Amino acid sequence: MSDFMGRKVNMFLLIMIVLVLIGMGIVSIYYQHSFKNINSKFDNTSSILGACQQSLSQTSDTLSNTAKNLNSTETDIRKYDTLYEQINSQLNAKKEELATTQSDLNKATVLKESYKRQVDAYYTQILSLNSTITTLSRTVTSLNTQITRLQDRAECLRVTSDDQENTC
């Protein structure tokens, strides 16, 4: 019996060892299969993560370029705002200058018209005075002629005797 038991125990142990080895083999195959699935999921996740990282890097570069462009555009807008303000102030100054010049021109035009009326009045007065001068010149010439005649007669009367005065 002891031999029977010894054999049965050995056989039992051998079966147990074989069963444990088979179980370990099955568990090992199961874990190997699970590990392959997990490994392939990890590889997929890793490649997706790499693509995401590359996309994030490209998006970051694009964002950086856009920020630079935005800053550049903002700087350009500030430059144009400053330029617009300068040009606008120059334009307002020119408008004021033009308004002053227009006012001066209007005053000069009014003065010109006034001076033209005065010149026309003086011209008319000059023509009238020239006509008067001409008339007075003729009168002076006529009177000079009379004076000369009367002086000649007075001289003749002085030189001649009283009875011959009728000849003078």
C-alpha positions in Angstrom: 0.0 0.0 0.0 2.7 2.3 0.6 4.0 1.4 -2.7 0.6 2.0 -4.2 0.3 5.3 -2.5 3.8 6.3 -3.3 3.0 5.6 -6.9 -0.3 7.3 -6.9 1.1 10.3 -5.1 3.9 10.5 -7.6 1.4 10.2 -10.4 -0.8 12.7 -8.7 2.1 15.1 -8.3 3.1 14.4 -11.9 -0.4 15.2 -13.1 -0.5 18.2 -10.9 2.9 19.5 -12.2 1.7 18.8 -15.8 -1.6 20.6 -15.1 0.3 23.5 -13.5 2.6 23.6 -16.5 -0.3 23.5 -18.9 -2.1 26.2 -16.9 1.0 28.2 -16.8 1.4 27.7 -20.6 -2.2 28.8 -21.1 -1.9 31.7 -18.8 1.4 32.6 -20.5 -0.2 32.4 -24.0 -3.2 34.4 -22.7 -0.9 37.1 -21.3 1.3 37.0 -24.4 -1.8 37.5 -26.6 -3.1 40.3 -24.2 0.4 41.8 -24.2 0.4 41.8 -28.0 -3.0 43.6 -28.0 -1.8 46.0 -25.4 1.5 46.5 -27.2 -0.3 47.1 -30.6 -2.7 49.6 -28.8 0.3 51.2 -27.3 2.0 51.4 -30.7 -1.3 52.9 -32.2 -1.6 55.3 -29.3 2.1 56.2 -29.6 1.8 56.8 -33.4 -1.4 58.9 -32.8 0.4 60.7 -30.0 3.3 61.4 -32.4 1.0 62.7 -35.1 -0.8 64.8 -32.4 2.6 66.1 -31.3 3.6 66.9 -34.9 0.2 68.6 -35.5 0.6 70.5 -32.2 4.1 71.6 -33.2 2.8 72.8 -36.6 -0.1 74.5 -35.0 2.2 76.1 -32.5 4.5 77.3 -35.4 1.4 78.6 -37.2 0.2 80.4 -34.1 3.6 81.9 -33.5 3.8 83.1 -37.2 0.2 84.5 -36.9 1.1 86.3 -33.6 4.2 87.8 -35.3 2.1 88.8 -38.3 -0.5 90.2 -36.0 2.1 92.2 -34.1 3.6 93.4 -37.4 0.1 94.3 -38.6 -0.6 96.1 -35.3 2.7 98.0 -35.7 1.8 98.9 -39.3 -1.7 100.1 -38.2 0.0 102.3 -35.5 2.3 103.7 -38.1 -0.6 104.4 -40.4 -2.6 105.9 -37.5 0.3 108.2 -36.7 0.7 109.1 -40.4 -3.0 109.7 -40.7 -3.0 112.0 -37.7 0.0 114.0 -39.1 -1.6 114.3 -42.6 -4.9 115.2 -41.0 -3.3 118.0 -38.9 -1.5 119.2 -42.0 -4.7 119.1 -44.0 -6.5 121.1 -41.2 -3.7 123.6 -41.2 -3.9 123.9 -45.0 -7.7 124.4 -44.7 -7.2 127.2 -42.2 -4.5 128.7 -44.4 -6.8 128.4 -47.4 -9.7 130.0 -45.5 -7.4 132.9 -44.5 -6.1 133.2 -48.1 -9.7 133.1 -49.4 -10.7 135.8 -46.9 -7.7 138.0 -47.9 -8.6 137.4 -51.5 -12.2 138.5 -50.9 -11.0 141.6 -49.1 -8.5 142.3 -51.9 -11.3 141.9 -54.5 -13.5 144.3 -52.5 -10.7 146.8 -52.3 -9.9 146.4 -56.0 -13.5 147.1 -56.9 -13.5 150.1 -54.5 -10.2 151.4 -56.0 -11.6 150.8 -59.5 -14.6 152.9 -58.8 -12.3 155.6 -57.3 -10.0 155.4 -60.4 -13.1 155.6 -62.7 -14.3 158.6 -60.7 -10.8 160.2 -60.8 -10.6 159.5 -64.5 -13.9 161.2 -65.1 -12.8 164.1 -62.9 -9.5 164.2 -64.9 -11.4 164.3 -68.2 -13.6 167.1 -66.8 -10.5 169.0 -65.5 -8.7 168.5 -68.8 -11.7 169.9 -70.6 -11.7 172.8 -68.2 -8.0 173.3 -68.7 -8.4 173.3 -72.4 -11.2 175.9 -72.1 -9.2 178.0 -69.7 -6.1 177.7 -71.9 -8.1 179.1 -74.8 -9.4 181.8 -72.6 -5.9 182.6 -71.4 -4.7 182.6 -75.0 -7.5 184.9 -75.9 -6.9 187.2 -72.9 -3.1 187.2 -73.7 -3.9 188.2 -77.2 -6.2 191.0 -75.8 -3.5 192.1 -73.4 -1.0 192.2 -76.2 -3.3 194.3 -78.3 -4.2 196.5 -75.4 -0.5 196.9 -74.6 0.3 197.8 -78.2 -2.6 200.3 -78.2 -1.4 201.8 -74.8 2.1 202.1 -76.3 0.7 203.6 -79.4 -1.3 206.0 -77.3 1.7 207.0 -75.3 3.9 207.6 -78.2 1.4 209.5 -80.3 0.0 212.9 -79.7 -3.5 213.5 -78.5 -4.9 214.5 -81.8 -3.6 211.4 -83.6 -4.8 208.9 -81.0 -7.6 207.8 -83.2 -5.2 206.0 -85.4 -4.1 203.7 -82.6 
